[in-house]
Amino acid sequence: MPDPEIWSMTSKRGWPRIAYDKTVWIPCPQHFNEQMSRAEWAEGFATLWWEASGFKVGQRELRRRIEGLAKALLVLQQGIYETQPCHSAVIYLPNVDVSPIPVMVAAWDAAGDEETQLRMLVHADESEAVETPLVEPFTTGPLGTGLKSEYLQRSNQGPDVTGVVNYAFRVADLETDVRVFTATPDLGRLQAAMPAIDELVNSISIEPL
């Protein structure tokens, strides 16, 4: 893992734009303001998702479930920006009866040899992986051809493993390296979500600053 200071070197020339499906993805901002507080963000999306879910429950039970989802979103948002080297994130939640999966996006100043840097960004040689990560090319229209890796990572606590997926691209004309990544211990959910995550990555572009 590079020095933490390297992770603060946000691209000076490009910023990620995500054209996500607003019916299954929840935007997860890092910062909030007087127009929308962090609590209002979580409460608003929890309410919207439950109202659109089709589940029929009483008002008291609905209130309890909205509060539960809002709390989960708050915990997830805090964990993302306190522990993950990213600049933006979205949360995959196709319905309220499944666990949310965060997908993080980062845009760094392009550095060094392209192949070496992309392999580093997808953790191609991850020492904590149960087996050697599967690394293969991945092509999108906006970002071109980069790398995608998939592997299982040992948990620091107990025998459980976490499923990890990384994508990395170099946008040469904007001197920007892009990393998209997700991780979850719910391996079944991750497998089911992979088509949607691949589709999301295909929707990401780097816009000039």
C-alpha positions as CSV (number, residue, x, y, z in Angstrom):
1,M,0.0,0.0,0.0
2,P,1.5,3.4,-1.0
3,D,2.2,6.1,1.6
4,P,-1.1,7.7,2.8
5,E,0.1,11.1,1.4
6,I,0.0,9.6,-2.1
7,W,-3.7,8.9,-1.7
8,S,-4.3,12.6,-1.3
9,M,-2.9,13.5,-4.7
10,T,-6.2,14.0,-6.4
11,S,-6.0,14.3,-10.2
12,K,-5.5,18.0,-11.1
13,R,-7.0,17.6,-14.6
14,G,-9.9,15.2,-14.4
15,W,-12.8,14.2,-12.1
16,P,-15.0,11.1,-12.3
17,R,-18.6,11.4,-13.5
18,I,-20.9,8.4,-12.8
19,A,-24.0,8.0,-15.0
20,Y,-25.7,5.6,-12.6
21,D,-29.3,4.1,-12.6
22,K,-31.0,6.2,-9.9
23,T,-33.5,3.4,-9.2
24,V,-30.8,1.0,-7.9
25,W,-27.9,3.2,-6.9
26,I,-27.8,5.7,-4.1
27,P,-25.3,8.6,-4.3
28,C,-23.0,8.6,-1.3
29,P,-21.4,12.1,-0.8
30,Q,-18.4,12.7,1.3
31,H,-19.5,16.2,2.4
32,F,-22.8,17.8,3.2
33,N,-24.1,21.3,3.5
34,E,-27.0,23.5,4.7
35,Q,-29.1,22.3,1.7
36,M,-28.9,18.7,2.8
37,S,-27.4,17.4,6.1
38,R,-26.0,13.9,6.5
39,A,-29.0,12.8,8.5
40,E,-31.4,14.2,5.9
41,W,-29.5,12.3,3.1
42,A,-29.8,9.0,4.9
43,E,-33.5,9.5,6.0
44,G,-34.5,10.7,2.5
45,F,-33.1,7.8,0.6
46,A,-34.3,5.3,3.1
47,T,-37.8,6.7,2.8
48,L,-37.6,6.8,-1.0
49,W,-36.4,3.2,-1.2
50,W,-39.0,1.8,1.2
51,E,-41.8,3.7,-0.5
52,A,-40.7,2.2,-3.9
53,S,-40.1,-1.3,-2.5
54,G,-43.7,-2.6,-2.9
55,F,-43.6,-4.1,0.6
56,K,-46.8,-3.6,2.5
57,V,-46.3,-3.0,6.2
58,G,-48.1,-0.9,8.8
59,Q,-47.1,2.7,9.5
60,R,-45.3,1.9,12.7
61,E,-43.3,-0.9,11.1
62,L,-42.6,1.2,8.1
63,R,-41.1,3.9,10.3
64,R,-39.0,1.3,12.1
65,R,-37.6,-0.1,8.8
66,I,-36.9,3.3,7.4
67,E,-34.9,4.2,10.5
68,G,-33.0,0.9,10.3
69,L,-32.0,1.5,6.7
70,A,-31.1,5.2,7.4
71,K,-28.8,4.0,10.2
72,A,-27.2,1.5,7.9
73,L,-26.6,4.2,5.3
74,L,-25.0,6.4,7.9
75,V,-22.7,3.7,9.1
76,L,-21.7,2.8,5.5
77,Q,-21.0,6.4,4.5
78,Q,-18.8,7.0,7.5
79,G,-16.9,3.8,7.0
80,I,-16.3,4.6,3.3
81,Y,-14.7,8.0,3.8
82,E,-12.9,7.2,7.0
83,T,-11.2,4.0,5.7
84,Q,-11.2,3.9,1.9
85,P,-8.9,5.9,-0.4
86,C,-11.6,7.3,-2.7
87,H,-13.1,10.6,-3.9
88,S,-16.7,9.5,-4.5
89,A,-19.0,6.5,-4.0
90,V,-22.3,5.1,-4.8
91,I,-24.3,2.3,-3.0
92,Y,-25.9,-0.6,-4.9
93,L,-29.3,-1.3,-3.4
94,P,-31.7,-2.8,-5.9
95,N,-34.3,-3.4,-3.2
96,V,-34.6,-3.0,0.6
97,D,-34.5,-6.8,1.3
98,V,-30.8,-7.1,0.4
99,S,-27.6,-5.7,1.9
100,P,-26.2,-2.6,0.3
101,I,-22.9,-2.8,-1.6
102,P,-20.7,0.3,-1.8
103,V,-18.7,1.0,-4.9
104,M,-15.9,3.6,-4.5
105,V,-14.3,5.7,-7.3
106,A,-10.9,7.5,-7.1
107,A,-9.1,9.7,-9.6
108,W,-5.3,10.2,-9.1
109,D,-2.6,12.0,-11.0
110,A,-1.2,9.5,-13.5
111,A,2.1,8.2,-12.1
112,G,4.9,6.0,-13.5
113,D,4.6,3.2,-16.0
114,E,1.0,2.5,-16.9
115,E,1.0,-1.3,-16.6
116,T,2.8,-1.1,-13.3
117,Q,0.5,1.5,-11.8
118,L,-2.7,-0.2,-13.0
119,R,-1.5,-3.5,-11.5
120,M,-0.8,-1.7,-8.2
121,L,-4.3,-0.1,-8.2
122,V,-6.1,-3.4,-8.8
123,H,-3.9,-5.1,-6.1
124,A,-2.7,-7.7,-8.6
125,D,-0.1,-8.9,-6.1
126,E,-2.3,-8.6,-2.9
127,S,-0.5,-10.4,-0.1
128,E,-3.7,-10.9,1.9
129,A,-5.5,-12.7,-1.0
130,V,-6.4,-16.3,-0.3
131,E,-5.2,-17.2,-3.8
132,T,-3.4,-15.1,-6.5
133,P,-5.9,-12.5,-7.7
134,L,-7.6,-13.1,-11.1
135,V,-6.5,-10.1,-13.3
136,E,-7.8,-9.6,-16.8
137,P,-8.3,-6.7,-19.2
138,F,-11.6,-4.7,-18.9
139,T,-12.7,-2.3,-21.6
140,T,-15.2,0.6,-21.4
141,G,-16.2,3.2,-23.9
142,P,-15.4,6.3,-21.9
143,L,-12.2,4.9,-20.1
144,G,-10.7,2.6,-22.7
145,T,-9.0,-0.7,-21.7
146,G,-7.7,-1.1,-18.2
147,L,-7.5,-4.0,-15.7
148,K,-10.0,-5.8,-13.5
149,S,-9.1,-8.0,-10.5
150,E,-11.1,-10.3,-8.4
151,Y,-10.0,-12.2,-5.2
152,L,-10.9,-13.3,-1.8
153,Q,-9.1,-11.6,1.1
154,R,-8.5,-13.1,4.5
155,S,-10.3,-11.4,7.4
156,N,-8.2,-9.9,10.1
157,Q,-10.7,-11.4,12.6
158,G,-11.9,-15.0,12.4
159,P,-11.9,-17.4,9.5
160,D,-14.1,-15.4,7.2
161,V,-13.1,-13.9,3.9
162,T,-14.1,-10.8,1.9
163,G,-14.8,-10.7,-1.8
164,V,-12.8,-7.8,-3.4
165,V,-13.2,-6.4,-7.0
166,N,-11.0,-3.7,-8.4
167,Y,-10.9,-1.9,-11.8
168,A,-8.2,0.6,-12.9
169,F,-7.7,2.7,-16.0
170,R,-5.4,5.4,-17.3
171,V,-6.9,8.4,-19.1
172,A,-3.8,9.6,-20.8
173,D,-5.0,12.9,-22.3
174,L,-6.1,14.0,-18.8
175,E,-3.0,12.5,-17.0
176,T,-5.4,10.7,-14.7
177,D,-5.4,7.2,-13.2
178,V,-8.9,5.9,-12.2
179,R,-9.6,3.2,-9.6
180,V,-13.1,1.7,-9.0
181,F,-13.4,-0.9,-6.2
182,T,-15.8,-2.7,-3.9
183,A,-15.6,-5.3,-1.1
184,T,-18.1,-7.3,0.9
185,P,-18.1,-10.4,3.0
186,D,-21.4,-11.4,1.4
187,L,-20.0,-13.4,-1.5
188,G,-23.4,-14.4,-2.8
189,R,-24.5,-10.8,-3.0
190,L,-21.3,-9.8,-4.7
191,Q,-21.7,-12.5,-7.3
192,A,-25.3,-11.4,-8.0
193,A,-24.3,-7.8,-8.2
194,M,-21.4,-8.2,-10.6
195,P,-23.4,-7.5,-13.8
196,A,-24.6,-4.2,-12.3
197,I,-21.2,-3.3,-11.1
198,D,-19.6,-4.0,-14.5
199,E,-22.4,-1.8,-16.0
200,L,-21.7,1.0,-13.5
201,V,-18.0,1.0,-14.4
202,N,-19.0,1.2,-18.1
203,S,-20.9,4.4,-17.2
204,I,-17.9,6.2,-15.6
205,S,-16.1,8.9,-17.5
206,I,-13.4,11.4,-16.5
207,E,-14.5,15.0,-17.1
208,P,-11.9,17.8,-17.5
209,L,-11.6,20.1,-14.5
